[in-house]
Amino acid sequence: MKSQDILLLLKLISMEKSGAPEADYSVRQLEAFTGISKSELSASLNRCIRVGLVAREHQTGLPKVNRKALLGFLLNGIRYVFPVRPAELVRGIPTSFAAPVMEGKVMSAGDTINVWPDATGKTKGQAIAPLFKSAPAAAKADPKLYELLALVDAVRIGNVREAQLAAQLLEKEFIYESI
């Protein structure tokens, strides 16, 4: 599994939630949405199908994310497979507990927040390496994807309160809204 696999899966969930048209699921469109090359998208999709995180719908042939399996991996394995630690102070895009999806739900112990480094970012905080290099750009273009990536970062960073809240919010996004 590679980090771009998670970005792709989260984008597919975002597209499904928004009711994206079938044309948006083309490799060319997914490349534009995620910043992942066409060849790597194909390899990523094949990896996800092989491990059971994606299945193709019988009627449309579109990739469908196995949300329960992905949620299990995100909650129990992502912090070990793709660990992250806050680094130097930079300008960037708020993530983890500082992202809008968690705003007002968790109180920070200090003034320093976590951000993805971004030259156009308006917020100063500790740098957090994004899950994949194109994730910040993809998140800027898709608010739902931004929410999902920020919640995943809260789990990756591993602070107990933030991770537990993020887990609850991810479960709500993945399970309850898919029923």
C-alpha positions as CSV (number, residue, x, y, z in Angstrom):
1,M,0.0,0.0,0.0
2,K,1.2,3.5,-0.8
3,S,0.1,6.9,0.5
4,Q,-1.5,7.9,-2.9
5,D,-3.8,4.9,-2.5
6,I,-5.4,6.5,0.6
7,L,-5.7,9.9,-1.3
8,L,-7.4,8.1,-4.2
9,L,-9.8,6.2,-1.9
10,L,-10.7,9.4,0.0
11,K,-11.3,11.2,-3.3
12,L,-13.5,8.4,-4.5
13,I,-15.6,8.7,-1.3
14,S,-15.8,12.4,-1.7
15,M,-17.0,12.0,-5.3
16,E,-19.5,9.4,-4.3
17,K,-20.9,11.8,-1.6
18,S,-21.2,14.6,-4.1
19,G,-23.0,12.5,-6.7
20,A,-20.2,13.0,-9.2
21,P,-21.1,12.1,-12.8
22,E,-19.7,8.9,-14.3
23,A,-17.4,10.9,-16.5
24,D,-15.5,12.2,-13.5
25,Y,-14.3,8.7,-12.7
26,S,-12.1,8.5,-15.8
27,V,-8.4,8.2,-15.1
28,R,-7.8,11.6,-16.8
29,Q,-10.3,13.3,-14.5
30,L,-9.0,11.5,-11.4
31,E,-5.5,12.7,-12.4
32,A,-6.7,16.3,-12.5
33,F,-8.6,15.9,-9.2
34,T,-5.8,14.2,-7.2
35,G,-2.5,15.2,-8.9
36,I,-1.6,11.5,-9.1
37,S,-0.3,10.4,-12.5
38,K,-2.5,8.2,-14.8
39,S,-0.1,5.3,-14.6
40,E,0.1,5.5,-10.8
41,L,-3.7,5.9,-10.5
42,S,-4.1,2.6,-12.4
43,A,-1.5,0.9,-10.2
44,S,-3.1,2.3,-7.1
45,L,-6.6,1.2,-8.1
46,N,-5.3,-2.3,-8.9
47,R,-3.6,-2.5,-5.5
48,C,-6.8,-1.4,-3.7
49,I,-8.8,-4.0,-5.6
50,R,-6.3,-6.7,-4.8
51,V,-6.5,-6.1,-1.1
52,G,-10.3,-5.6,-1.0
53,L,-10.4,-1.9,-0.4
54,V,-12.2,-1.3,-3.7
55,A,-14.5,-3.3,-5.9
56,R,-16.0,-2.5,-9.3
57,E,-19.8,-2.0,-9.4
58,H,-21.4,-4.6,-11.6
59,Q,-23.7,-2.3,-13.4
60,T,-21.4,0.7,-14.0
61,G,-17.9,-0.7,-13.6
62,L,-17.1,2.3,-11.4
63,P,-14.8,1.8,-8.5
64,K,-16.6,1.5,-5.1
65,V,-14.7,1.9,-1.9
66,N,-15.1,-0.7,0.8
67,R,-15.7,1.9,3.5
68,K,-15.7,-0.5,6.5
69,A,-12.4,-2.0,5.5
70,L,-10.8,1.4,4.8
71,L,-12.1,2.7,8.1
72,G,-10.6,-0.2,9.9
73,F,-7.2,0.4,8.3
74,L,-7.4,4.2,9.0
75,L,-8.3,3.7,12.7
76,N,-5.9,0.9,13.4
77,G,-3.0,1.0,11.0
78,I,-2.4,4.4,9.3
79,R,-0.4,5.9,12.1
80,Y,2.0,2.9,11.9
81,V,2.2,2.7,8.1
82,F,2.3,6.5,7.4
83,P,3.5,8.1,10.6
84,V,4.0,11.8,10.9
85,R,5.5,14.2,13.5
86,P,5.2,18.0,13.6
87,A,8.2,19.8,12.3
88,E,9.3,23.4,11.8
89,L,7.1,26.5,11.8
90,V,5.8,27.3,8.3
91,R,2.9,28.9,6.5
92,G,0.3,26.5,5.2
93,I,-3.1,24.9,5.3
94,P,-4.5,23.9,8.7
95,T,-4.9,20.2,9.2
96,S,-5.7,17.7,12.0
97,F,-7.4,19.5,15.0
98,A,-6.8,22.9,13.4
99,A,-8.8,22.1,10.3
100,P,-12.4,23.5,10.0
101,V,-13.9,20.0,10.3
102,M,-12.7,19.9,13.9
103,E,-12.9,23.6,14.7
104,G,-14.4,24.2,18.2
105,K,-14.5,20.5,19.0
106,V,-11.0,20.1,20.5
107,M,-9.1,22.7,22.6
108,S,-5.4,22.9,21.9
109,A,-2.9,22.9,24.7
110,G,-0.9,25.6,22.9
111,D,-0.9,28.2,20.2
112,T,0.9,26.1,17.6
113,I,-1.3,24.3,15.2
114,N,-0.6,21.7,12.5
115,V,-0.4,22.8,8.8
116,W,0.5,21.3,5.5
117,P,3.3,23.5,4.1
118,D,1.9,25.7,1.3
119,A,3.3,28.9,-0.1
120,T,-0.1,30.4,-0.5
121,G,-1.2,29.4,3.0
122,K,-2.4,32.1,5.4
123,T,-1.9,30.2,8.6
124,K,1.3,29.7,10.5
125,G,1.9,26.4,12.3
126,Q,4.1,23.3,12.6
127,A,4.6,21.5,9.3
128,I,2.9,18.2,8.9
129,A,4.0,16.1,5.9
130,P,0.8,15.5,3.8
131,L,-0.2,12.0,3.2
132,F,0.8,12.5,-0.5
133,K,2.6,15.4,-2.0
134,S,-0.5,16.6,-4.1
135,A,-2.9,16.2,-1.2
136,P,-3.0,19.9,-0.2
137,A,-3.7,21.0,-3.8
138,A,-6.4,18.4,-4.1
139,A,-7.9,19.4,-0.8
140,K,-8.1,23.1,-1.8
141,A,-10.3,22.1,-4.8
142,D,-12.5,19.7,-2.8
143,P,-13.9,20.7,0.7
144,K,-15.1,17.2,1.5
145,L,-11.7,15.7,0.6
146,Y,-10.1,18.3,2.8
147,E,-12.2,17.2,5.7
148,L,-11.4,13.6,5.2
149,L,-7.6,14.2,4.8
150,A,-7.6,16.4,8.0
151,L,-9.4,13.7,10.0
152,V,-6.9,11.1,8.8
153,D,-4.1,13.4,9.8
154,A,-5.6,13.7,13.3
155,V,-5.4,9.9,13.5
156,R,-1.9,9.8,12.0
157,I,-0.5,12.3,14.5
158,G,-1.8,10.1,17.3
159,N,-2.8,12.6,20.1
160,V,-5.4,10.6,22.0
161,R,-8.2,13.2,22.2
162,E,-7.9,14.4,18.6
163,A,-7.6,10.8,17.3
164,Q,-10.7,9.7,19.1
165,L,-12.7,12.6,17.9
166,A,-11.4,12.1,14.3
167,A,-12.3,8.4,14.5
168,Q,-15.9,9.2,15.5
169,L,-16.2,11.8,12.7
170,L,-14.6,9.4,10.1
171,E,-17.0,6.6,11.3
172,K,-19.9,8.9,10.8
173,E,-18.7,9.9,7.3
174,F,-17.9,6.4,6.2
175,I,-20.5,4.2,7.8
176,Y,-23.7,6.0,8.9
177,E,-23.9,8.2,5.7
178,S,-23.5,5.1,3.5
179,I,-26.5,3.3,4.9
